């Protein structure tokens, strides 16, 4: 493991004490589902090639992407922020979870009482010494992380698809590069993540990169590997864009939920 400043070692110990792991692994099945719907190699290559140490992930679900960060680079530490809210009903027929084979397989587990949190803990159990489960809403947890001195190298935003956390991340952690999912996710009217991401990149005077569903605001120019990934994923990106347009025409967002209150002029 690479050398690490004593100050950051102290910060990590404080975080582990403030957001402890359960003493026992939940009696649920780990879920080996990355939920990578295109382009996440953009983030993985940055972690691995630059040896970035601390990832702050906002919106973790059952931990599929967090496992990817750990597998990308053996020294990665992940601060996982998510409220892991209770799901009080089964997955709706035709919903995002029900349309995915693995979602169908684990739907009962995910929608059980405390199912999301238990699934995350079970799925990341083997990485528990290099992860912190910071349970709470991002805008409430981020100031707490900053107050104890956390300085992430990379922030991955995958929460409400609107990028509401981006301004706070920019203020509290200005040195971190940031990325996320949902570049081709539409809400029935527009692609909501794109505006906040573009505005952040412009304010920071950084390079905006996107490969299929994944985006990255970087302090370095495109590399040939990133350009190759963009080109390789281009057919899927076009397909995802067409699917998004088709869903929009049917009055649904990319998760398959009907859009309410949409007028012809919206």
Secondary structure per residue as TSV (DSSP state, phi and psi in degrees):
chain	resnum	aa	ss	phi	psi
A	1	X	-	360.0	138.8
A	2	X	-	-69.0	155.3
A	3	X	-	-63.9	148.8
A	4	X	-	-139.8	135.0
A	5	X	-	-55.8	143.0
A	6	X	H	-59.2	-32.7
A	7	X	H	-61.6	-42.4
A	8	X	H	-73.1	-30.9
A	9	X	H	-60.9	-40.9
A	10	X	H	-65.0	-43.8
A	11	X	H	-58.4	-43.8
A	12	X	H	-63.5	-39.8
A	13	X	H	-66.3	-36.4
A	14	X	H	-65.7	-43.1
A	15	X	H	-63.4	-41.0
A	16	X	H	-66.8	-30.9
A	17	X	H	-75.5	-38.0
A	18	X	H	-74.4	-34.4
A	19	X	T	-123.3	73.7
A	20	X	-	-75.6	158.7
A	21	X	-	-83.9	153.9
A	22	X	-	-61.6	155.7
A	23	X	S	-72.9	-22.7
A	24	X	S	-131.1	149.3
A	25	X	-	-71.5	133.3
A	26	X	-	-62.4	150.5
A	27	X	S	-84.8	56.6
A	28	X	S	-130.5	166.2
A	29	X	-	-83.1	132.3
A	30	X	-	-60.5	145.1
A	31	X	-	-111.0	110.5
A	32	X	-	-90.7	67.9
A	33	X	-	-133.2	106.3
A	34	X	-	-73.0	-22.2
A	35	X	-	55.8	34.3
A	36	X	-	-89.1	105.8
A	37	X	-	-101.6	21.3
A	38	X	S	132.0	121.0
A	39	X	-	95.4	1.8
A	40	X	T	-69.5	-11.3
A	41	X	H	-61.3	-21.8
A	42	X	H	-58.1	-43.8
A	43	X	H	-75.5	-43.6
A	44	X	H	-61.0	-42.4
A	45	X	H	-65.0	-36.8
A	46	X	H	-64.8	-44.9
A	47	X	H	-60.0	-48.2
A	48	X	H	-71.2	-44.4
A	49	X	H	-74.1	-31.2
A	50	X	H	-101.1	-2.4
A	51	X	T	55.0	47.5
A	52	X	-	-71.2	137.7
A	53	X	-	-94.9	-46.6
A	54	X	E	-114.4	123.9
A	55	X	E	-110.1	127.8
A	56	X	E	-104.6	113.2
A	57	X	E	-109.1	128.5
A	58	X	E	-114.4	110.7
A	59	X	-	95.4	89.2
A	60	X	-	-110.1	-25.0
A	61	X	T	56.0	-122.6
A	62	X	T	-96.1	4.1
A	63	X	S	98.3	13.0
A	64	X	H	-61.5	-44.1
A	65	X	H	-72.1	-35.3
A	66	X	H	-59.7	-38.0
A	67	X	H	-63.1	-36.7
A	68	X	H	-62.8	-40.4
A	69	X	H	-65.3	-41.9
A	70	X	H	-63.5	-39.7
A	71	X	H	-74.0	-20.9
A	72	X	H	-71.2	-33.7
A	73	X	-	-156.1	123.6
A	74	X	T	-63.3	-22.4
A	75	X	T	-95.0	3.2
A	76	X	-	-64.6	136.7
A	77	X	E	-115.1	134.3
A	78	X	E	-118.5	124.7
A	79	X	E	-99.7	109.3
A	80	X	E	-100.3	114.0
A	81	X	E	-108.1	121.8
A	82	X	E	-165.4	141.5
A	83	X	-	-74.5	-19.5
A	84	X	-	44.8	57.5
A	85	X	-	-66.8	154.9
A	86	X	-	-66.7	137.0
A	87	X	-	-103.2	110.6
A	88	X	-	-91.0	5.5
A	89	X	S	-148.6	166.4
A	90	X	-	-71.8	162.9
A	91	X	-	-60.4	134.8
A	92	X	-	-69.3	135.1
A	93	X	T	-55.1	130.7
A	94	X	T	86.7	-3.3
A	95	X	S	-72.1	173.9
A	96	X	H	-56.1	-48.8
A	97	X	H	-61.9	-43.3
A	98	X	H	-70.3	-22.1
A	99	X	H	-81.6	-12.5
A	100	X	S	-99.2	133.0
A	101	X	H	-55.3	-43.2
A	102	X	H	-72.2	-29.4
A	103	X	H	-64.7	-39.5
A	104	X	H	-64.3	-39.2
A	105	X	H	-66.2	-41.4
A	106	X	H	-105.3	8.7
A	107	X	H	-56.2	-45.0
A	108	X	H	-61.3	-41.5
A	109	X	H	-65.9	-44.8
A	110	X	H	-67.0	-33.0
A	111	X	T	-96.5	7.5
A	112	X	S	-74.0	163.7
A	113	X	T	-55.3	127.3
A	114	X	T	59.7	23.5
A	115	X	H	-64.6	-40.4
A	116	X	H	-64.8	-46.6
A	117	X	H	-65.4	-45.5
A	118	X	H	-61.7	-37.8
A	119	X	H	-67.2	-40.2
A	120	X	H	-61.7	-49.6
A	121	X	H	-59.6	-44.0
A	122	X	H	-65.0	-40.4
A	123	X	H	-72.5	-29.0
A	124	X	T	-104.7	11.5
A	125	X	G	-58.1	-40.9
A	126	X	G	-71.1	-11.8
A	127	X	G	-110.7	16.1
A	128	X	G	-64.9	-25.0
A	129	X	G	-78.5	-10.8
A	130	X	G	-120.5	18.4
A	131	X	E	-137.1	151.8
A	132	X	E	-126.9	119.7
A	133	X	E	-87.4	91.5
A	134	X	E	-87.9	93.0
A	135	X	E	-82.5	118.8
A	136	X	S	159.4	173.4
A	137	X	-	-76.1	139.8
A	138	X	H	-51.9	-49.3
A	139	X	H	-67.5	-17.7
A	140	X	H	-88.6	-35.1
A	141	X	H	-81.9	-35.9
A	142	X	H	-56.0	-45.6
A	143	X	H	-61.5	-33.3
A	144	X	H	-65.6	-40.9
A	145	X	H	-65.3	-40.8
A	146	X	H	-66.0	-38.6
A	147	X	H	-63.5	-31.3
A	148	X	T	-87.9	-2.2
A	149	X	T	101.8	12.1
A	150	X	-	-63.1	135.0
A	151	X	-	-132.1	87.2
A	152	X	-	-69.2	151.4
A	153	X	S	-86.6	-32.4
A	154	X	E	-141.4	136.6
A	155	X	E	-115.2	127.4
A	156	X	E	-113.9	117.4
A	157	X	E	-105.3	117.4
A	158	X	-	-146.8	53.3
A	159	X	S	-102.2	-92.5
A	160	X	S	-98.4	7.2
A	161	X	S	70.1	9.0
A	162	X	S	-111.5	-11.8
A	163	X	-	72.2	26.2
A	164	X	T	-62.0	-24.8
A	165	X	T	-82.6	-13.4
A	166	X	H	-59.4	-46.7
A	167	X	H	-59.5	-40.0
A	168	X	H	-67.6	-41.0
A	169	X	H	-61.0	-41.2
A	170	X	H	-63.0	-38.7
A	171	X	H	-72.9	-44.3
A	172	X	H	-83.2	-33.3
A	173	X	-	-130.1	64.1
A	174	X	T	-65.9	-20.7
A	175	X	T	-84.1	-16.8
A	176	X	S	-75.6	143.6
A	177	X	E	-82.9	154.2
A	178	X	E	-132.4	150.8
A	179	X	E	-152.5	-179.0
A	180	X	E	177.2	-175.6
A	181	X	S	-105.3	-175.6
A	182	X	-	76.8	24.6
A	183	X	T	-60.9	-31.3
A	184	X	T	-112.8	26.0
A	185	X	-	-92.7	128.4
A	186	X	-	-116.4	149.2
A	187	X	-	-101.7	13.3
A	188	X	S	102.7	-14.1
A	189	X	S	-127.4	-44.0
A	190	X	S	-153.5	-176.8
A	191	X	-	-99.8	95.0
A	192	X	H	-65.3	-27.3
A	193	X	H	-74.5	-22.4
A	194	X	H	-68.7	-40.9
A	195	X	H	-60.0	-54.8
A	196	X	H	-60.2	-37.1
A	197	X	H	-66.5	-46.3
A	198	X	H	-63.4	-40.1
A	199	X	H	-64.4	-39.9
A	200	X	H	-65.2	-45.6
A	201	X	H	-60.3	-39.7
A	202	X	H	-66.8	-45.2
A	203	X	H	-62.3	-40.4
A	204	X	H	-82.4	-9.0
A	205	X	T	54.3	47.2
A	206	X	-	-115.1	172.3
A	207	X	E	-90.3	127.0
A	208	X	E	-92.7	122.2
A	209	X	E	-120.5	144.2
A	210	X	E	-147.9	137.5
A	211	X	E	-128.8	108.3
A	212	X	T	55.8	-117.3
A	213	X	T	-85.1	-8.7
A	214	X	E	-104.6	140.0
A	215	X	E	-126.5	157.6
A	216	X	E	-148.2	128.3
A	217	X	E	-100.7	108.5
A	218	X	E	-117.4	153.5
A	219	X	S	-95.0	11.6
A	220	X	S	-130.9	152.7
A	221	X	-	-69.3	167.5
A	222	X	-	-55.6	138.7
A	223	X	-	-98.8	167.1
A	224	X	H	-65.5	-32.6
A	225	X	H	-64.9	-40.2
A	226	X	H	-68.4	-41.0
A	227	X	H	-63.4	-39.0
A	228	X	H	-64.6	-39.7
A	229	X	H	-64.6	-41.2
A	230	X	H	-60.5	-45.5
A	231	X	H	-67.5	-40.9
A	232	X	H	-64.6	-36.1
A	233	X	H	-89.9	-1.7
A	234	X	H	-57.1	-45.1
A	235	X	H	-58.8	-38.6
A	236	X	H	-69.5	-38.0
A	237	X	H	-62.5	-42.0
A	238	X	H	-63.3	-43.9
A	239	X	H	-62.0	-42.4
A	240	X	H	-65.2	-36.2
A	241	X	H	-67.0	-41.0
A	242	X	H	-63.8	-42.4
A	243	X	H	-61.8	-40.4
A	244	X	H	-62.9	-42.3
A	245	X	H	-64.7	-38.6
A	246	X	H	-65.0	-43.6
A	247	X	H	-62.2	-40.2
A	248	X	H	-63.0	-42.9
A	249	X	H	-63.9	-28.4
A	250	X	T	-84.9	4.0
A	251	X	T	77.3	27.6
A	252	X	B	-128.3	157.2
A	253	X	-	-87.8	-178.7
A	254	X	T	-68.4	-14.6
A	255	X	T	-88.4	-1.7
A	256	X	S	89.2	4.6
A	257	X	-	-85.8	137.4
A	258	X	B	-61.9	142.8
A	259	X	-	-88.4	123.6
A	260	X	T	-95.4	142.5
A	261	X	T	71.5	18.8
A	262	X	-	-81.7	128.1
A	263	X	-	-101.0	166.5
A	264	X	T	-63.7	-25.1
A	265	X	T	-91.9	1.1
A	266	X	-	-83.6	360.0
